[in-house]
């Protein structure tokens, strides 16, 4: 799978990407944002996850590349429920020098557009830690709304932290399509714009 946004390209993860995953996940700053606590992983563990992915249909792991084709982040589509047409989404920009430049926004909208308008899903969900206001504002900008709170769902540094549950529906995404098209290179309506997906 290969998707093209305005600033990013999204592709299925490959074995040569695994050392980057180890680097990004072991970064304590990234670990606290994504998992709430530092992550310790190894190349061996990531190899096992990669092998499992080849056999699983409920998880999609993706690499985010910048305009020059340099890998800068990672995205996962999990809890893929084709019957109820819903998924969960997670993302990290692992190369911190690219933070705050719109790469995360572009990657998220590119994948969300694909999930809704190519694969036919109806709902995308995300989880955000209460203290991660930056991520929460990003998701709200894209149209996600708070649907609930998992109270004290994270234990961090001796304190329990709430997890915000957010969701985006296809109908709400379509209502804001022209506005979102100005942010990222998705067609403003049916039949408009270039094709953004190819199979490898």
C-alpha positions as CSV (number, residue, x, y, z in Angstrom):
1,X,0.0,0.0,0.0
2,X,1.2,3.5,-0.8
3,X,-0.6,6.8,-0.1
4,X,0.3,10.3,-1.1
5,X,-0.5,13.5,0.8
6,X,0.7,17.0,0.3
7,X,3.7,16.7,2.6
8,X,3.9,13.0,3.3
9,X,3.9,9.5,1.8
10,X,2.5,6.6,3.7
11,X,3.5,3.0,3.0
12,X,3.4,-0.4,4.6
13,X,6.3,-1.0,7.0
14,X,9.2,-3.1,5.7
15,X,11.9,-5.0,7.5
16,X,14.6,-2.4,6.9
17,X,12.4,0.1,8.9
18,X,12.6,-1.9,12.1
19,X,15.8,-0.2,13.5
20,X,14.1,3.1,13.2
21,X,11.2,1.8,15.2
22,X,13.6,0.7,18.0
23,X,15.2,4.2,17.9
24,X,11.9,6.1,18.1
25,X,10.2,3.9,20.7
26,X,13.2,4.0,23.0
27,X,13.3,7.8,22.9
28,X,12.0,8.7,26.5
29,X,10.1,11.8,25.3
30,X,8.3,9.9,22.6
31,X,7.6,7.0,24.9
32,X,5.9,9.2,27.4
33,X,3.6,10.8,24.7
34,X,2.7,7.5,23.0
35,X,2.6,5.0,25.9
36,X,2.6,7.2,28.9
37,X,5.8,5.7,30.2
38,X,9.2,5.0,28.7
39,X,9.2,2.2,26.3
40,X,12.0,-0.4,26.1
41,X,12.1,-2.4,22.9
42,X,14.8,-4.3,20.9
43,X,15.3,-5.2,17.3
44,X,14.5,-8.8,18.2
45,X,11.1,-7.8,19.6
46,X,10.3,-5.6,16.6
47,X,11.3,-8.5,14.3
48,X,8.7,-10.7,16.1
49,X,6.0,-8.0,15.8
50,X,6.8,-7.7,12.1
51,X,6.5,-11.4,11.5
52,X,3.2,-11.5,13.4
53,X,1.9,-8.6,11.2
54,X,2.4,-10.7,8.1
55,X,-0.1,-13.2,9.5
56,X,-2.6,-10.8,11.2
57,X,-5.5,-8.9,9.6
58,X,-6.5,-6.8,12.5
59,X,-3.4,-4.6,12.5
60,X,-1.9,-2.4,9.8
61,X,1.6,-0.8,10.5
62,X,2.7,2.1,8.3
63,X,5.7,4.3,7.8
64,X,5.4,8.0,7.3
65,X,7.9,9.6,4.8
66,X,8.6,13.3,4.1
67,X,8.7,14.9,0.7
68,X,12.2,13.5,0.1
69,X,11.2,9.9,1.0
70,X,12.9,10.0,4.4
71,X,11.1,8.0,7.1
72,X,10.1,10.3,9.8
73,X,7.3,8.5,11.7
74,X,5.1,5.6,12.3
75,X,1.3,4.9,12.2
76,X,-0.8,2.0,13.3
77,X,-4.3,1.0,12.4
78,X,-5.6,-1.4,15.0
79,X,-8.8,-3.1,16.2
80,X,-9.8,-3.4,12.5
81,X,-13.5,-4.4,12.7
82,X,-14.8,-4.9,9.1
83,X,-18.2,-6.0,10.2
84,X,-18.9,-2.8,12.2
85,X,-16.7,-0.8,10.0
86,X,-14.5,0.8,12.6
87,X,-10.8,1.1,13.5
88,X,-8.5,2.6,16.1
89,X,-5.6,4.9,15.0
90,X,-2.2,5.8,16.5
91,X,0.6,7.9,15.2
92,X,4.0,9.2,16.2
93,X,6.5,11.5,14.4
94,X,9.7,9.9,15.5
95,X,12.1,12.4,14.1
96,X,11.6,15.4,16.4
97,X,13.0,18.0,14.1
98,X,9.9,17.5,12.0
99,X,7.5,18.3,14.9
100,X,5.2,21.3,14.5
101,X,5.6,21.4,10.7
102,X,2.3,19.8,9.7
103,X,3.6,16.3,8.8
104,X,1.4,14.6,11.4
105,X,-1.7,16.5,10.3
106,X,-1.0,15.6,6.7
107,X,-0.3,11.9,7.4
108,X,-3.4,11.5,9.6
109,X,-5.8,13.1,7.1
110,X,-4.3,11.1,4.2
111,X,-4.9,7.8,6.0
112,X,-8.3,8.8,7.4
113,X,-9.4,9.8,3.9
114,X,-8.3,6.4,2.7
115,X,-10.0,4.5,5.5
116,X,-13.3,6.3,4.9
117,X,-13.5,6.7,1.1
118,X,-11.5,3.8,-0.2
119,X,-12.0,1.1,2.4
120,X,-15.5,2.0,3.5
121,X,-15.0,2.4,7.2
122,X,-17.4,4.5,9.2
123,X,-15.6,5.3,12.4
124,X,-12.0,6.1,13.5
125,X,-11.2,6.2,17.2
126,X,-8.1,7.5,19.0
127,X,-7.0,7.6,22.7
128,X,-5.2,10.6,24.1
129,X,-3.7,11.0,27.6
130,X,-5.2,13.9,29.5
131,X,-1.8,15.8,29.7
132,X,-1.2,15.5,26.0
133,X,-2.9,18.8,25.0
134,X,-0.9,19.1,21.8
135,X,-2.3,15.8,20.4
136,X,-5.8,16.6,21.6
137,X,-5.9,19.9,19.8
138,X,-4.6,18.2,16.6
139,X,-7.4,15.6,16.7
140,X,-10.0,18.3,17.4
141,X,-8.8,20.3,14.4
142,X,-9.3,17.2,12.2
143,X,-12.9,16.8,13.5
144,X,-12.6,14.3,16.3
145,X,-14.9,14.8,19.2
146,X,-14.5,13.6,22.8
147,X,-16.8,10.6,23.4
148,X,-15.8,9.5,26.8
149,X,-13.1,9.3,29.5
150,X,-11.3,6.2,30.8
151,X,-10.8,7.5,34.3
152,X,-7.3,6.9,35.7
153,X,-6.5,4.5,32.8
154,X,-2.8,5.3,32.9
155,X,-0.4,4.9,35.9
156,X,2.4,7.4,35.5
157,X,5.1,8.5,37.9
158,X,3.0,7.4,40.9
159,X,-0.1,9.1,39.7
160,X,-3.2,7.9,37.8
161,X,-4.0,9.8,34.6
162,X,-7.3,9.9,32.6
163,X,-7.4,8.7,29.0
164,X,-9.6,10.8,26.6
165,X,-11.5,8.7,24.1
166,X,-12.1,10.5,20.8
167,X,-13.8,9.5,17.6
168,X,-14.5,10.7,14.0
169,X,-17.4,9.6,11.9
170,X,-17.4,9.4,8.1
171,X,-20.4,11.6,7.8
172,X,-18.7,14.3,9.8
173,X,-15.5,14.0,7.8
174,X,-17.5,14.3,4.6
175,X,-19.3,17.5,5.8
176,X,-15.9,19.1,6.4
177,X,-14.3,17.7,3.3
178,X,-13.6,21.0,1.5
179,X,-12.2,22.6,4.6
180,X,-9.9,19.6,5.1
181,X,-8.9,19.5,1.5
182,X,-7.3,22.9,2.0
183,X,-5.1,21.3,4.7
184,X,-4.0,18.2,2.9
185,X,-4.1,16.9,-0.6
186,X,-7.4,15.0,-0.5
187,X,-10.1,15.5,-3.2
188,X,-12.7,18.1,-2.2
189,X,-15.4,15.9,-3.6
190,X,-16.1,12.8,-5.6
191,X,-14.1,12.6,-8.8
192,X,-11.9,15.6,-7.9
193,X,-8.2,15.6,-7.4
194,X,-5.5,13.0,-8.2
195,X,-5.5,9.4,-7.2
196,X,-3.8,9.0,-3.8
197,X,-3.4,5.2,-3.5
198,X,-1.5,2.5,-5.3
199,X,-0.8,-1.1,-4.5
200,X,2.8,-2.4,-4.3
